[in-house]
Amino acid sequence: MTAATIAPSRLRHWLRTGLAALAIGAFGAFGTPAHARGPDGIADVAEKVIDAVVNISTSQTVEAKGGGSNTMPQLPPGSPFEEFFDDFFKNRRGPGGGSKGGDNNPPRKTNSLGSGFIIDAAGVVVTNNHVIADADEIHVILNDGTKIKAELVGVDKKTDLAVLKIKPPKPLVAVKFGDSDKLRLGDWVVAIGNPFSLGGTVTAGIVSAKNRDISSGPYDSYIQTDASINRGNSGGPLFNLDGDVIGVNTLIISPSGGSIGIGFAVPSKTVVGVVDQLRQFGELRRGWLGVRIQSVTDEIAESLNIKPARGALVAGVDDKGPAKPAGIEPGDVVVKFDGKDVKDPKDLSRVVADTAVGKEVDVIIIRKGQEQAKKVTLGRLQDPEKVQAAVKTDEPAPEKPVTQKALGLDLATLSKDLRARYKIKDTVKGVVVTNVDANSDAAEKRLSAGDVIVEVAQEAVSSGADIQKRVDQLKKDGKKSVLLLVSNAEGELRFVALSVQ
């Protein structure tokens, strides 16, 4: 299986949201030659752990879509033979060339390769989920070439990890996990894997960044390294110089498909928890708080009297979730969970997921500028999560005349006709938006016709006049923005801060 790569479009998006590309020269900042070989200990690490690193071979039966006997075989991307078969099969013309079998060809098997490592001499192997996803058969190939059929113990798609079990014919070499939290920027690391199906390959580099969020999943907190990681390295271990596994190589950023010195590994702190649960239960049992959260922007922080802007803003509370009986409400800002600081929504998502189901934890919130402590007994997050995407439909012409105009919005009191027009559930209360000024702050914050304003400055509203009254008062008080609690037609809430200037 190939190493997971981030497509150029994703790369451009990520670069726009904060990654700066750096050019690396052959000389350091003061003109001294770079130490290309790294520290002397790399050879010792490689010799110590190489037999614990394995290749993962998978096969999958797929339907043939034509090509007859001349269908090109499936090769691992990056294979030295790929170009040869491209020329022979794809460009072949004349008698015998091209498709003969139409669409009636029998199913065929495809093969792919990735990497993994042994964590228990009894035959427990860790790799990436995407290495073995949809495979009919999985084999583990040891460093000496021994090929053993593997059994899938469990997978976790959210962290892209998988655990396999093999029955070894002889004692195995296993490696242990280190503490990824102790890594420092600039620490040397060693990657071993199966790039381009070449077999055991050792590369070295440094830790370029920690806790990297690249928006690939809900619990992103990658180790970034410039150790050469290529397609096929996926699932392989990232070692420190003590020979301990401090990460699982999972992703690379590569416009071309080859290493450009930006690779990502799932930190061992995350891997250990996931692997333990997969071995014990065959699945992940994550903690669940039962809230929907969003970022605390500077405008929202100013509206809520929070300095500096931090935490995770509770936009909605599940009626059947643990947060409801604990007294957590929409508008609360979670700043600490189980003794750990919460700087942003990602922090809260990760720490809740890593907390044991059924554990009672202390949660510190800010409500109306004051800190409060709540005790919550965590529930279990059900997998797979059902994420409902909001589907935009063609909206009818806005109702006229509108009751009120404020904040660049045309506002109307909810009526049966408006509920039917915008398909707004009966449980949603507030003031409906019937039109948005295209040049307003509201349009920039993506408010649209059919949205319902439930609260203004944390006070319920039922008419456009209520909203205008609140806005006028905030202007008199010298406020720069107003915090709206907005519902969509389905009743899903979010907070939006609009300028009142």
KOLTI-702775 format. One line per field, with one value per residue (C-alpha): x, y, z; residue in one letter. Coordinates in pm, 1 decimal. Example, Ala and Ser with C-alpha at 12.3 -4.5 7.8 and 13.67 -1.06 7.14 Angstrom:
c1 = [1230.0 1367.0]
c2 = [-450.0 -106.0]
c3 = [780.0 714.0]
res = [A S]
# end
This chain:
c1 = [0.0 128.0 205.2 -79.3 -8.6 -172.9 -296.9 -168.2 -509.4 -501.9 -141.9 -233.2 -518.3 -296.6 -19.7 -275.0 -384.6 -46.2 234.2 533.7 752.2 1119.6 1412.7 1685.5 2037.5 2359.6 2498.8 2374.9 2291.9 2656.0 2798.4 2921.5 2859.2 2545.9 2596.4 2439.8 2495.2 2353.7 2475.1 2682.6 2406.2 2185.1 2362.4 2325.3 1952.2 1901.6 2091.6 1891.7 1541.5 1556.8 1425.9 1113.2 1015.4 804.9 651.7 275.0 148.1 -221.5 -435.1 -783.8 -1022.5 -1164.5 -1386.1 -1204.3 -1334.1 -1215.8 -864.3 -883.8 -558.2 -367.5 -498.6 -208.9 -111.4 -160.9 176.1 269.8 291.1 654.4 761.4 1065.5 855.7 564.9 705.1 788.0 435.0 288.9 475.3 399.3 30.0 -110.0 66.3 57.3 -115.5 -181.3 -270.8 -308.1 -308.9 -595.9 -903.7 -1046.3 -1258.2 -1505.7 -1667.0 -1705.7 -1360.6 -1346.0 -1248.4 -875.1 -652.1 -454.8 -154.4 -1.5 268.8 321.5 509.4 453.8 635.7 618.1 527.1 488.1 711.0 393.2 310.6 130.7 193.9 98.2 43.6 -180.2 -545.7 -508.5 -236.5 -477.2 -813.7 -1048.1 -789.8 -908.3 -577.3 -299.0 53.3 337.9 683.7 966.1 1306.8 1450.9 1183.4 951.3 591.7 313.5 -61.8 -202.4 -532.5 -690.2 -742.2 -899.4 -876.5 -934.3 -1007.1 -993.2 -624.6 -552.2 -413.7 -455.5 -341.7 -262.0 -185.8 44.2 155.2 533.3 731.9 1015.7 1073.2 1033.6 1212.7 974.6 1015.8 866.3 702.2 876.7 726.4 646.9 571.1 942.2 1041.7 1196.7 1218.3 1544.0 1570.6 1705.3 1464.8 1501.0 1235.3 1239.2 998.4 926.3 939.3 848.7 843.1 1221.6 1216.8 1375.0 1509.3 1656.4 1634.7 1709.2 1609.7 1492.0 1163.7 1050.4 730.8 503.3 126.1 80.8 -283.2 -324.5 -704.0 -691.3 -896.1 -1068.0 -769.9 -476.9 -164.3 117.2 492.3 638.7 978.2 1217.3 1335.2 1282.0 939.4 802.2 508.8 518.4 659.7 304.3 262.2 634.2 788.6 960.7 1233.2 1421.5 1793.1 1715.5 1543.7 1197.5 898.3 781.4 551.7 387.3 468.2 135.7 130.1 354.5 305.5 421.3 312.8 520.7 464.4 821.3 966.8 1017.4 1109.5 761.7 633.2 393.6 377.5 103.2 269.8 325.5 113.7 -187.8 -79.6 -40.9 -396.8 -547.3 -347.0 -433.1 -805.4 -787.5 -608.5 -854.8 -1185.8 -1117.0 -1255.8 -1214.7 -1421.1 -1377.9 -1510.8 -1810.6 -1911.2 -2222.0 -2157.2 -2100.0 -1814.3 -1659.5 -1363.0 -1354.7 -1265.0 -1145.2 -1491.6 -1666.2 -1416.7 -1489.0 -1863.5 -1824.5 -1570.7 -1300.0 -939.3 -739.5 -943.3 -917.5 -1111.4 -1391.6 -1728.9 -2026.5 -2266.8 -2506.7 -2572.9 -2705.6 -3024.2 -2909.7 -2543.0 -2339.1 -2298.9 -2672.7 -2722.1 -2389.3 -2531.9 -2322.0 -2513.7 -2477.1 -2262.0 -2032.0 -1662.2 -1465.3 -1114.3 -1001.7 -1095.4 -977.2 -692.8 -573.1 -587.1 -812.5 -675.2 -904.8 -1176.1 -919.6 -768.1 -1106.6 -1187.8 -857.4 -864.3 -1228.6 -1163.1 -859.8 -1051.5 -1196.9 -1568.3 -1752.3 -1485.3 -1603.3 -1399.9 -1382.7 -1467.2 -1391.4 -1614.2 -1650.3 -2010.7 -2085.2 -1726.8 -1703.8 -1531.8 -1745.2 -1658.1 -1875.3 -1847.3 -1923.0 -1937.4 -1828.5 -2038.0 -1916.8 -1880.5 -2065.5 -1877.3 -1910.2 -2003.1 -2296.7 -2209.9 -2504.1 -2403.3 -2623.4 -2774.2 -2854.0 -3173.5 -3301.0 -3446.4 -3767.7 -3778.5 -3756.9 -4083.1 -4182.1 -4243.3 -3996.1 -4063.7 -3721.6 -3379.7 -3070.7 -2703.5 -2740.9 -3025.0 -3390.6 -3571.8 -3921.7 -4116.4 -4154.5 -4488.8 -4635.0 -4575.8 -4210.1 -4154.0 -4294.7 -4097.9 -3762.5 -3849.0 -3778.5 -3857.9 -4130.7 -3880.0 -3673.4 -3766.5 -3647.1 -3638.1 -3597.3 -3354.5 -3526.2 -3247.2 -2878.9 -2704.9 -2426.4 -2184.8 -2251.6 -2050.2 -2337.3 -2278.8 -1907.4 -1991.9 -2214.5 -2554.4 -2824.3 -3199.0 -3368.1 -3127.3 -3298.6 -3153.9 -3230.1 -3037.3 -2865.3 -2597.1 -2717.2 -3076.4 -3366.1 -3536.1 -3873.3 -3894.2 -3681.9 -3758.8 -3602.8 -3285.0 -3267.3 -3320.1 -3031.1 -2802.3 -2879.8 -2801.6 -2469.3 -2371.6 -2446.8 -2233.4 -1941.0 -1935.3 -1772.2 -1957.6 -2271.4 -2286.1 -2572.9 -2686.2 -2801.9 -2995.0 -3031.7 -3361.9 -3276.3 -3212.1 -2831.9 -2684.7 -2373.4 -2245.1 -2172.3 -2018.3 -2117.3 -1979.5 -2219.7 -2013.2]
c2 = [0.0 345.1 604.3 848.0 1178.0 1516.4 1625.2 1952.1 2115.9 2021.8 2141.3 2482.3 2513.6 2416.9 2653.4 2935.6 2854.2 2878.1 2655.8 2848.2 2667.5 2692.0 2640.8 2423.3 2490.3 2296.3 2533.2 2641.1 2991.6 3075.0 2922.5 2595.9 2269.7 2082.0 1744.4 1536.1 1201.2 1292.7 1151.8 835.9 649.9 601.1 282.0 138.0 215.3 57.3 -258.0 -288.7 -254.7 -352.8 -706.4 -567.8 -368.2 -562.0 -526.0 -551.8 -721.9 -711.3 -850.6 -752.9 -900.2 -636.0 -641.8 -619.0 -343.9 -472.4 -525.3 -900.8 -1092.8 -771.0 -595.6 -419.8 -582.6 -380.7 -260.3 -70.8 299.9 397.5 44.1 35.0 -172.6 70.6 271.9 -45.5 -183.1 157.9 148.9 -215.9 -228.4 123.2 227.5 -106.5 -95.8 -330.9 -704.9 -842.7 -501.9 -330.4 -478.2 -808.3 -922.0 -635.3 -608.1 -985.0 -1049.2 -1242.5 -1059.3 -1021.7 -967.6 -653.1 -641.0 -360.5 -312.8 -99.1 -106.1 -206.6 -306.8 -574.8 -459.5 -803.2 -1104.1 -1317.3 -1168.4 -833.7 -588.4 -220.3 -47.7 214.9 147.2 273.6 13.0 -277.3 -113.6 -331.7 -612.0 -970.0 -1113.1 -961.5 -1100.9 -983.2 -1020.5 -1033.7 -880.7 -1223.2 -1272.0 -1502.9 -1444.0 -1506.2 -1468.4 -1205.2 -1172.1 -829.2 -748.7 -404.8 -65.9 297.1 510.2 839.5 796.0 571.3 286.5 -89.9 -390.0 -729.2 -1070.2 -1335.4 -1682.0 -1671.9 -1991.3 -1861.8 -1601.9 -1244.2 -920.1 -658.7 -287.8 -76.2 263.1 575.0 897.0 1131.5 1411.8 1426.8 1502.3 1840.3 2033.2 1938.5 1592.2 1328.6 1056.8 747.4 616.2 256.2 115.6 -13.6 286.7 215.1 -160.2 -163.1 -336.0 -231.4 121.5 345.7 725.7 990.7 1348.1 1573.6 1661.8 1966.2 2038.6 1889.4 1885.7 1965.2 1996.6 1945.2 1903.9 1540.6 1412.3 1509.9 1427.1 1565.3 1614.1 1491.5 1485.4 1656.1 1535.1 1589.2 1225.9 1095.0 925.3 806.9 612.9 269.3 396.6 419.6 222.3 210.0 324.8 650.5 589.3 809.8 745.7 506.3 275.1 344.4 400.1 758.5 768.8 583.1 730.8 809.4 1107.7 1310.1 1638.6 1585.6 1752.8 1494.6 1178.2 1169.3 1302.2 1678.0 1668.9 1713.0 1393.3 1326.1 1056.6 976.4 1033.3 731.5 886.7 850.6 516.8 346.0 428.2 321.5 -1.3 -99.6 -62.6 -243.9 -534.1 -541.3 -469.7 -487.8 -133.4 216.0 327.5 703.2 943.6 1158.9 1493.2 1552.8 1907.2 2082.4 2328.8 2607.8 2841.9 3148.5 3430.6 3769.0 3911.5 3635.4 3670.5 4044.1 3975.7 3720.8 3923.5 3657.9 3780.1 3648.3 3457.6 3087.2 2769.3 2589.0 2762.1 2534.4 2594.6 2314.5 2051.0 1703.5 1638.7 1281.8 1363.1 1382.8 1761.9 1829.1 1692.6 1845.8 2192.1 2286.8 2522.3 2682.4 2993.6 2836.1 2834.5 2528.8 2637.3 2331.3 1963.0 1704.0 1931.2 2000.4 2346.1 2382.1 2638.4 2559.4 2312.0 2057.7 2042.9 1961.0 1698.5 1519.0 1520.4 1406.0 1124.0 1009.2 1003.0 674.3 616.4 651.0 864.4 1163.8 1471.0 1834.4 2081.2 2451.9 2681.8 3057.9 3178.6 3549.3 3636.1 3415.7 3080.1 2790.7 2427.5 2142.7 1767.3 1545.6 1166.6 1089.2 876.7 674.4 817.6 593.1 484.2 549.0 907.1 1017.4 1356.8 1532.4 1776.3 2077.8 2059.4 2388.3 2395.4 2655.7 2926.7 3105.4 3478.4 3657.3 3742.3 4107.9 4335.3 4241.3 4334.4 4483.8 4549.2 4527.2 4421.5 4388.0 4139.4 4142.3 3993.1 3858.3 3701.7 3327.5 3225.9 2904.2 3026.2 3108.9 2778.8 2596.5 2812.1 2751.0 2404.9 2520.1 2269.8 2359.5 2332.9 2624.2 2957.3 3306.6 3553.7 3429.2 3586.5 3644.9 3826.2 3915.1 4224.6 4090.8 4360.8 4312.8 4149.6 3900.3 3781.6 3744.8 3529.5 3312.9 3392.2 3315.3 3331.3 3065.8 3100.2 3179.1 3417.7 3261.1 3492.4 3830.2 3893.0 3574.7 3698.2 3533.0 3730.6 3684.1 3978.0 4203.3 4487.0 4285.9 4248.7 4617.1 4712.8 4489.8 4623.1 4987.0 4918.6 4752.6 5054.1 5281.8 5059.3 5100.4 4740.3 4671.0 4348.3 4156.9 3783.8 3600.6 3246.3 3122.2 2806.8 2639.6 2487.6 2156.2 2321.9 2301.0 2601.1 2810.3 3141.7 3430.6 3763.9 4062.3 4412.8 4677.8 4970.2]
c3 = [0.0 -77.0 183.7 225.5 54.1 73.8 -267.7 -417.0 -365.0 3.6 19.0 -123.0 126.5 416.7 310.5 300.6 655.2 814.9 680.2 550.7 298.1 388.7 152.1 304.8 182.8 221.9 483.1 823.9 939.0 1001.1 683.4 838.8 647.7 750.8 924.1 650.5 822.1 1161.4 1493.7 1519.4 1706.0 1400.9 1292.4 1643.1 1642.7 1301.1 1396.7 1719.2 1571.8 1204.8 1263.3 1433.4 1123.5 872.8 530.1 499.9 183.3 98.2 -181.5 -286.3 -542.5 -775.5 -1080.1 -1409.2 -1634.8 -1965.4 -2096.8 -2163.0 -2126.0 -2185.3 -1873.8 -1703.5 -1371.2 -1054.2 -925.6 -612.2 -708.0 -742.2 -838.9 -1072.5 -1316.0 -1330.1 -1621.9 -1816.7 -1787.4 -1870.8 -2201.3 -2274.3 -2190.1 -2206.8 -2527.2 -2709.3 -3048.2 -3335.5 -3340.3 -2991.3 -2831.4 -2655.7 -2496.1 -2608.4 -2319.5 -2298.9 -1957.5 -1909.3 -1758.7 -1431.5 -1113.0 -1055.3 -755.5 -688.7 -457.3 -256.1 4.7 314.1 643.4 1004.8 1323.8 1590.8 1942.9 2104.6 2042.3 2045.8 1704.2 1747.3 1463.1 1428.1 1093.5 932.4 861.4 505.2 443.5 500.6 424.5 212.5 188.2 139.2 257.9 466.9 500.6 719.5 567.3 821.4 763.3 670.1 402.3 598.4 488.5 744.1 701.8 938.6 1119.6 1161.5 1529.7 1486.8 1318.7 1410.4 1106.3 1295.5 1382.9 1080.8 1294.2 1273.8 1479.8 1325.0 1478.4 1333.7 1447.5 1412.1 1341.5 1561.2 1834.5 1710.6 1787.3 1928.9 1995.2 2271.4 2269.3 2394.7 2527.3 2238.5 2485.9 2569.7 2210.3 2146.7 1823.6 1657.8 1818.3 1580.9 1468.1 1249.7 1009.7 884.6 630.0 281.3 43.7 -318.4 -234.0 -192.6 146.9 477.5 432.4 703.0 686.3 947.8 1020.3 1297.3 1463.4 1265.3 1462.6 1727.4 1769.2 1400.5 1291.3 916.2 923.2 810.1 1104.0 1428.5 1650.4 1450.3 1659.9 1436.1 1476.4 1170.6 1053.2 764.8 777.8 426.4 418.2 85.5 -52.9 106.0 437.2 576.1 896.9 964.4 1293.7 1377.5 1639.6 1879.9 1932.8 2218.7 1970.6 2111.4 1880.7 1921.3 1616.8 1327.8 985.6 821.8 584.8 360.8 182.4 -172.2 -496.7 -686.8 -478.7 -342.8 -20.8 1.6 367.9 517.1 673.4 959.6 1225.5 1475.6 1816.6 2038.5 2313.1 2082.3 1936.7 2275.4 2383.1 2051.5 2030.7 2388.7 2318.8 1984.4 2150.6 2439.0 2265.6 1890.9 1866.1 2012.3 2310.5 2321.8 2579.3 2484.2 2633.7 2421.7 2303.1 1971.2 1990.9 1789.9 1809.5 2032.1 1793.8 1915.3 1845.4 2038.8 2325.0 2343.0 2350.9 2631.8 2832.1 2792.3 2786.9 2612.5 2352.2 2437.2 2498.4 2315.7 2283.5 2342.9 2053.4 2136.8 2401.0 2321.4 2520.7 2587.2 2646.0 2970.0 2953.1 2990.0 3345.6 3447.1 3380.6 3076.1 2846.6 2501.5 2539.1 2797.7 2711.2 2823.7 2930.1 3128.6 3115.6 3367.0 3475.9 3120.1 2963.4 2659.2 2415.2 2122.6 2011.9 1888.5 2237.3 2386.2 2121.4 2179.2 2559.9 2575.5 2328.7 2528.6 2859.4 2984.0 2936.0 3268.1 3434.4 3637.4 3544.1 3646.1 3371.1 3409.5 3205.3 3167.7 3180.5 3149.6 3232.7 3544.0 3586.7 3711.1 3787.7 3665.3 3720.3 3420.9 3394.1 3038.9 2806.4 2511.0 2162.8 1922.2 1611.4 1328.8 1393.8 1185.6 1051.9 896.1 626.6 584.1 235.5 71.1 -129.6 -368.8 -151.3 -244.2 -282.5 54.2 221.4 194.1 362.7 637.6 995.1 1067.1 915.4 1139.6 1111.5 734.3 782.4 687.4 987.8 1038.5 1322.7 1269.3 1124.1 984.8 630.9 700.0 877.3 575.5 328.6 496.4 636.0 991.5 1264.9 1516.1 1801.7 1667.8 1830.0 1741.8 1452.7 1098.0 849.0 515.8 332.6 382.5 248.6 27.4 147.4 518.4 793.2 823.7 466.4 534.8 839.4 614.5 754.1 500.5 449.7 661.5 954.6 1283.6 1543.5 1881.9 2115.0 2099.4 2362.5 2537.9 2569.5 2384.7 2106.9 1936.6 1694.3 1478.9 1719.5 2003.8 1802.5 1711.4 2076.1 2189.2 1917.1 2004.6 2371.4 2286.0 2077.0 2372.1 2593.4 2354.6 2237.1 1900.7 1826.4 1915.9 1979.8 1808.3 1876.3 1536.8 1450.2 1114.7 1004.4 1174.6 1510.5 1503.2 1685.1 1635.0 1764.4 1528.6 1626.6 1408.4 1410.9 1540.9 1412.9]
res = [M T A A T I A P S R L R H W L R T G L A A L A I G A F G A F G T P A H A R G P D G I A D V A E K V I D A V V N I S T S Q T V E A K G G G S N T M P Q L P P G S P F E E F F D D F F K N R R G P G G G S K G G D N N P P R K T N S L G S G F I I D A A G V V V T N N H V I A D A D E I H V I L N D G T K I K A E L V G V D K K T D L A V L K I K P P K P L V A V K F G D S D K L R L G D W V V A I G N P F S L G G T V T A G I V S A K N R D I S S G P Y D S Y I Q T D A S I N R G N S G G P L F N L D G D V I G V N T L I I S P S G G S I G I G F A V P S K T V V G V V D Q L R Q F G E L R R G W L G V R I Q S V T D E I A E S L N I K P A R G A L V A G V D D K G P A K P A G I E P G D V V V K F D G K D V K D P K D L S R V V A D T A V G K E V D V I I I R K G Q E Q A K K V T L G R L Q D P E K V Q A A V K T D E P A P E K P V T Q K A L G L D L A T L S K D L R A R Y K I K D T V K G V V V T N V D A N S D A A E K R L S A G D V I V E V A Q E A V S S G A D I Q K R V D Q L K K D G K K S V L L L V S N A E G E L R F V A L S V Q]
# end
